[in-house]
């Protein structure tokens, strides 16, 4: 049975939206190591220098929450899933996905806001060529979905406070209130340097109605293609965060449970992957196979990510129909 359809069986209350990784009732963290134990990965235990901090290893960085700053309360999660389940377009989109077909193509207008603290590249003043390449990366990544991205405008603002604004801060609110353009179907990307190595965050589509000015995606400037934030500098931080903006959860949502990320064709995953751990099976063969480390909604390196699944595309279609049409 599709995990998406489990919604109708009253299992929403059992789902976790925290970035904690809950095991199901049959799991134990004391069992044998996963198929590819993190301790065997090349980066495990080796210092990871990122964002001005030297982490014990890349695993510690990923588990810090700086790979993606998204948070959703359980109430918000339940509300969005109930709204999606009640939308006839959701089941229709799932059925069409099984046939490899989607509704008419949707071109999303994109407004990019570059926030700087000065005029140099070191101050965040990235060139237009990086923005153009980022849009190209997005169109390649989303080619298997109904969505494409059309850059409408790019503006630049010098503001030292906004340049380092983090999620849910007064500076973030001021920045978005002043700069956001377009309506609910418009993607606003804020390019800045929040600090501490935070790569980005996004709003979920069901938040738009109550906070339209907050809607959009914030990404680290040097995560754009050609940036300096290796191994996250090929443009897929934006790909990942826009996935949230379109209604997707992380692939490790819910850990080793049948519900998982509420997408039927992404295998369950106990915790976020890092690097590119081929063969990792953190749920030990449960729920459809090895971990989806190549999925844009995991936490692996940009070079490891290359796909959305059919049912992720269907979920984005349903969320668009529900919240952004």
matplotlib code that plots the C-alpha trace (Angstrom):
import matplotlib.pyplot as plt

x = [0.0, 1.2, 2.5, 0.7, -2.6, -2.0, -3.2, -6.8, -6.2, -5.7, -1.9, -1.0, -0.7, 2.1, 4.2, 7.1, 8.1, 11.1, 14.5, 15.0, 15.0, 12.4, 12.7, 9.5, 8.3, 10.2, 13.5, 16.4, 19.4, 21.3, 20.9, 23.7, 25.2, 23.5, 24.6, 27.0, 27.9, 28.7, 31.9, 33.2, 32.6, 35.6, 34.7, 33.9, 36.1, 38.0, 37.9, 35.4, 36.1, 33.0, 31.4, 34.4, 34.1, 36.1, 33.7, 34.8, 33.7, 31.0, 28.5, 28.7, 28.1, 25.1, 23.6, 24.0, 21.0, 23.0, 22.6, 19.0, 17.3, 13.7, 11.4, 7.7, 5.6, 3.5, 0.3, 1.5, 2.4, -0.9, -2.8, -0.9, -1.3, -5.1, -5.5, -3.6, -5.5, -8.8, -7.7, -8.9, -5.9, -3.6, -4.8, -5.2, -1.6, -0.4, -2.3, -0.9, 2.6, 2.3, 1.7, 4.7, 2.3, 1.7, -0.6, 0.4, 3.9, 4.1, 6.7, 7.5, 8.5, 11.7, 12.8, 16.4, 17.5, 21.2, 22.0, 25.6, 27.6, 29.8, 30.8, 33.3, 32.7, 33.9, 31.1, 28.5, 28.4, 28.2, 28.1, 25.0, 26.6, 26.2, 22.5, 22.0, 23.8, 21.7, 18.5, 19.9, 20.7, 17.1, 15.6, 17.8, 16.9, 13.2, 13.0, 11.2, 8.4, 5.9, 7.9, 10.4, 11.9, 12.0, 14.2, 12.2, 14.6, 17.6, 18.2, 21.0, 20.8, 23.6, 22.6, 24.9, 22.1, 20.1, 23.3, 23.6, 19.9, 19.0, 15.6, 12.8, 14.7, 13.6, 16.3, 14.8, 11.3, 12.4, 14.4, 11.5, 8.9, 10.9, 12.0, 9.4, 7.8, 5.0, 2.1, 1.7, 3.0, 6.3, 9.5, 11.6, 15.2, 17.3, 21.0, 23.1, 25.4, 23.5, 26.7, 27.9, 27.7, 23.9, 23.2, 19.6, 15.9, 12.5, 8.9, 6.3, 3.4, 0.7, 2.4, 1.7, -1.9, -1.1, 2.3, 2.6, 5.6, 7.6, 7.2, 10.4, 13.8, 17.1, 20.4, 24.0, 25.6, 28.6, 26.4, 25.5, 27.2, 30.9, 30.8, 33.4, 31.2, 32.4, 31.0, 27.8, 28.7, 27.0, 23.7, 21.7, 21.1, 18.6, 17.2, 16.7, 15.1, 12.8, 11.6, 10.4, 8.8, 6.9, 5.8, 8.4, 9.9, 13.3, 13.7, 14.6, 11.3, 9.9, 12.9, 12.3, 8.5, 6.1, 4.9, 8.4, 8.3, 4.7, 6.1, 5.7, 8.8, 11.5, 12.9, 12.7, 15.9, 16.8, 18.9, 20.3, 23.1, 26.3, 29.1, 27.9, 27.5, 26.6, 24.7, 23.8, 20.7, 20.0, 16.7, 18.2, 16.2, 12.8, 10.5, 11.7, 15.5, 18.7, 18.7, 17.8, 21.2, 20.9, 17.6, 17.6, 15.8, 18.5, 21.6, 24.4, 27.0, 25.7, 27.7, 25.8, 22.3, 20.6, 16.9, 13.4, 11.1, 7.8, 5.8, 7.8, 6.9, 3.2, 3.3, 4.7, 1.9, -0.7, 0.8, 0.9, -2.7, -3.7, -1.7, -0.1, -2.5]
y = [0.0, 3.5, 5.3, 8.3, 6.4, 5.5, 9.0, 7.8, 5.2, 7.6, 7.1, 10.8, 11.0, 8.4, 10.4, 12.5, 15.7, 16.3, 15.9, 13.3, 9.8, 7.7, 3.9, 1.9, -0.4, -3.3, -1.6, -1.4, 0.7, -2.1, -4.4, -5.3, -2.3, -1.2, -2.7, 0.2, 1.3, 5.0, 4.1, 2.6, 5.7, 7.7, 10.9, 9.3, 10.5, 12.9, 16.7, 18.5, 22.1, 24.0, 27.4, 28.6, 25.6, 22.5, 19.7, 16.3, 14.8, 15.4, 13.3, 15.8, 18.6, 16.9, 16.0, 19.6, 20.7, 23.1, 21.1, 22.3, 24.6, 23.5, 22.8, 22.1, 21.6, 18.4, 20.5, 22.1, 18.7, 17.1, 20.1, 19.9, 16.1, 16.4, 19.1, 17.1, 13.9, 15.8, 17.2, 14.9, 16.2, 14.3, 10.8, 11.8, 13.0, 9.7, 7.7, 9.7, 9.4, 5.6, 6.1, 8.5, 11.4, 14.7, 17.7, 20.6, 22.0, 24.8, 27.5, 29.1, 32.7, 33.2, 36.4, 36.3, 38.7, 38.8, 40.2, 41.5, 43.3, 45.1, 45.2, 42.3, 38.6, 38.0, 40.3, 38.1, 40.0, 36.9, 37.4, 37.0, 34.1, 32.0, 32.9, 31.8, 28.6, 27.9, 28.3, 25.9, 23.4, 23.6, 23.0, 19.9, 18.6, 19.1, 17.9, 14.8, 16.8, 19.2, 22.2, 24.5, 27.8, 31.1, 33.9, 37.1, 39.4, 39.7, 42.5, 43.3, 44.8, 45.7, 45.2, 43.7, 42.6, 40.8, 39.3, 37.0, 36.7, 33.3, 31.5, 33.0, 36.2, 39.8, 40.4, 37.6, 39.0, 42.6, 41.3, 39.3, 42.0, 44.5, 42.4, 39.6, 39.9, 38.1, 35.9, 32.4, 30.9, 32.9, 31.6, 34.1, 33.0, 35.0, 34.5, 35.4, 34.0, 33.1, 31.9, 28.8, 26.8, 26.9, 26.0, 27.1, 26.7, 27.1, 27.6, 24.9, 25.6, 25.4, 28.3, 30.8, 31.6, 32.8, 34.4, 35.3, 37.6, 34.8, 32.6, 31.6, 30.0, 31.2, 29.7, 30.2, 32.2, 29.9, 26.9, 28.1, 26.4, 27.4, 28.5, 27.6, 25.6, 22.1, 19.5, 21.5, 23.9, 22.4, 24.1, 21.4, 23.2, 25.2, 22.1, 20.6, 23.6, 24.2, 20.6, 21.7, 24.8, 22.4, 20.2, 17.4, 16.2, 14.7, 11.1, 10.2, 11.7, 9.3, 7.0, 3.3, 3.5, 2.5, 6.1, 7.6, 10.7, 9.8, 9.0, 5.4, 5.0, 6.4, 3.6, 4.2, 5.8, 5.8, 9.0, 11.5, 10.2, 12.2, 11.9, 9.3, 6.0, 3.6, 0.6, 2.1, 0.3, 2.0, 0.3, -3.1, -3.9, -2.7, -0.8, -1.1, -1.3, 0.6, 4.2, 6.8, 8.5, 9.9, 11.7, 15.5, 15.3, 13.5, 15.2, 13.7, 15.7, 17.6, 15.3, 12.3, 13.8, 13.3, 12.5, 12.9, 9.9, 9.6, 9.8, 12.8, 14.5, 13.6, 14.9, 18.2, 18.4, 17.8, 20.4, 22.9, 22.3, 22.7, 25.7, 27.6, 27.3]
z = [0.0, -0.8, 2.2, 0.9, 1.2, 4.8, 5.7, 5.3, 7.9, 10.7, 11.0, 10.9, 14.7, 14.6, 12.2, 13.5, 11.8, 13.9, 12.3, 15.0, 13.5, 15.2, 14.9, 14.6, 17.4, 15.9, 15.6, 18.1, 17.8, 19.4, 16.5, 14.1, 12.2, 9.0, 5.7, 5.2, 8.7, 9.0, 10.7, 7.5, 5.4, 4.1, 6.0, 9.3, 12.1, 9.9, 10.5, 8.3, 7.8, 6.7, 7.4, 9.4, 11.9, 12.0, 12.8, 14.2, 10.9, 8.2, 10.2, 13.0, 10.6, 9.1, 12.5, 13.7, 11.5, 9.4, 6.2, 6.1, 8.6, 7.9, 10.8, 10.9, 14.0, 14.4, 14.1, 10.8, 9.5, 10.3, 8.8, 5.5, 5.2, 5.9, 3.3, 0.7, 1.5, 1.0, -2.4, -5.3, -7.3, -4.9, -5.8, -9.4, -9.4, -7.8, -10.4, -13.3, -11.9, -12.0, -15.7, -16.0, -17.0, -15.3, -15.8, -18.1, -17.6, -15.0, -15.4, -12.0, -12.0, -10.0, -8.2, -6.9, -4.1, -3.6, -0.1, 0.4, 3.1, 0.5, -3.1, -3.4, -4.0, -0.4, 0.7, -1.0, -4.3, -6.5, -10.3, -12.5, -14.2, -11.0, -10.8, -14.5, -13.8, -10.8, -12.8, -15.3, -12.6, -11.3, -14.7, -15.1, -11.6, -12.1, -15.7, -14.7, -12.9, -14.3, -13.1, -14.7, -13.5, -15.3, -13.9, -13.9, -12.1, -9.9, -7.4, -5.0, -1.5, 0.7, 4.3, 6.9, 9.2, 6.4, 5.1, 8.2, 9.0, 10.3, 10.2, 12.3, 13.1, 12.9, 10.3, 8.1, 8.5, 7.6, 4.5, 3.1, 3.9, 2.0, -1.0, -1.7, -5.2, -6.9, -5.7, -4.2, -7.4, -7.4, -6.1, -4.2, -3.6, -1.0, -1.5, 1.6, 4.2, 7.4, 9.1, 11.0, 7.7, 7.5, 3.9, 3.6, 4.6, 3.0, 3.8, 3.1, 0.8, 3.4, 5.3, 2.5, 3.4, 6.9, 6.2, 2.5, 3.0, 4.6, 1.6, -0.2, 0.0, 1.6, 0.4, 1.2, -1.6, -2.1, -2.5, -5.9, -8.9, -8.9, -5.3, -2.7, -0.3, -1.4, -1.2, -1.4, -4.3, -7.3, -6.9, -5.2, -1.9, -3.9, -5.5, -2.0, -0.4, -3.4, -2.9, 0.6, -0.9, -3.3, -0.4, 0.0, 3.3, 3.8, 2.7, 6.3, 7.6, 10.2, 10.2, 9.8, 9.7, 7.0, 6.7, 6.2, 4.1, 2.9, -0.6, -1.6, -3.8, -1.5, 0.7, 4.5, 6.0, 9.6, 9.5, 7.0, 4.8, 4.1, 1.6, -1.0, 0.9, -1.9, -0.5, 2.8, 4.2, 7.5, 8.0, 7.3, 4.2, 5.5, 3.2, -0.3, -0.3, 0.3, 1.4, -1.3, -1.1, -4.7, -3.9, -3.8, -0.4, 1.5, 2.9, 0.7, -1.2, -4.3, -6.6, -5.2, -5.8, -9.1, -8.8, -7.6, -7.8, -9.7, -6.5, -5.2, -8.5, -7.9, -4.4, -5.7, -8.3, -5.6, -3.3, -6.1, -7.0, -3.3, -2.3, -5.3, -8.2]

ax = plt.figure().add_subplot(projection="3d")
ax.plot(x, y, z, "-o")
ax.set_aspect("equal")
plt.show()
